[in-house]
Amino acid sequence: MIARDPLWRDAEPRFEDLARQAAEAVFCHDGARRGLDGQVEASIVLADDALVRDLNRTYRHQDRPTNVLSFSNNGQRQGITGPCLLGDVILARETVLREARDQGKSVAEHMCHLVVHGLLHLLGFDHDEAPQAERMEAVEVAILAGIGIDNPYGGTPVKAKP
């Protein structure tokens, strides 16, 4: 866990514990592991909008911050029995706080959802097309329910990424 932006502590004092809890829930969920054997690791970077905007511009050619970015290690995952570094999940503090407020959610629950979402991307899930998005959303909802967080989509139908 990397807390790059110290203001995360002001926004959510339990951010490290919550991010760890969300990550453990993902890694323990059979539907998320998808054939992954052994121990897995990922770094979770709690950053600010400026860093996420820079990364988004550099690697995705989108000059704006986004709530979460995932950068896969792209290493072989199946059949690995030792620790496997999946990659990095990076959250943008200002965007996460704004979205939580606008959606009437707690910062803690929204942050956990985004950690789960980002880690699922590292595990090979995507939401480019409706069937993929439905599967990813169902796994997200199940994982979050397991840690006491309501469906973040509120029953909204899944849509593919534009």
HELIX and SHEET records of a PDB file:
HELIX    1   1 TRP A    8  ALA A   11  1                                   4    
HELIX    2   2 PHE A   15  CYS A   28  1                                  14    
HELIX    3   3 ASP A   30  ARG A   33  1                                   4    
HELIX    4   4 ASP A   49  ARG A   60  1                                  12    
HELIX    5   5 ARG A   93  GLN A  103  1                                  11    
HELIX    6   6 VAL A  107  LEU A  122  1                                  16    
HELIX    7   7 ALA A  130  GLY A  146  1                                  17    
SHEET    1   A 3 VAL A  40  ALA A  47  0                                        
SHEET    2   A 3 CYS A  84  ALA A  92  1                                        
SHEET    3   A 3 VAL A  68  SER A  72 -1                                        
END                                                                             
